[in-house]
Amino acid sequence: MIRLIDVEKHYGETRVLAGINLEVGKGDFISIMGSSGSGKSTLLNLIGGMDRPDKGKIFVNEEDISSYNDDSLTIYRREKIGFIFQFFNLLPNITVFENIQIPLLLKGITDVVRVKEYVRLVGLTDKERTYPFQLSGGQQQRVAIARALIHDPDIILADEPTGSLDSQTGNIIMELITNLVEETKKTVFLVTHDQSIARFAHKLFKIKDGAIFP
């Protein structure tokens, strides 16, 4: 489903990714471990269409997304990608329900029933009219997970999704992510520096100095 061929990325004089080759099948749950600055978040950004490689190609469903123009990348992100971030990235002035609804609205879809179902799936039925600042960190990440999945993307990109949480809450969040993505057969890239979080994935890769290896 996803193929990276000799992918390189530089920021100024620094080479962040040094010729990455990687192939991932549909429904795979991949964990990429590495220290800060190793290139793991940059790799997610390239797969998610938020940046382009300086060299090499990225194929998703046999389409070369590294050749897409800005408009095509926007559509790709909107249709194919669900993002889960370390710091939740919820809009503070709208409710749980409205935050989860955003990806549908971007696609011109109004489906209250679907939003309510995803609120239920992440265990926040009694919180849908609550604002993010009224929630715990774990609850905010549950909102972010529902938002990432509601528009039925093919690929979930999770960048340190438990990095702002204590270990117990982090494990609960990872169990939730694992159960939801296995039910929906999503392809998942999880970036983490934590071995206990990486173990939730089906396959583990390590990244160091811009190179990736099993």
Secondary structure by P-SEA (a helix, b strand, c coil): cbbbcbbbbbccccccccbbbbbbccccbbbbbbccccaaaaaaaaaaccccccbbbbbccccccccccaaaaaaaaaccbbbbcccccccccccaaaaaaaaaaaaccccaaaaaaaaaaaccccccccccccccaaaaaaaaaaaaccccccbbbbccccccccaaaaaaaaaaaaaaaaaabbbbbbbcccccccccccbbbbbccccccc
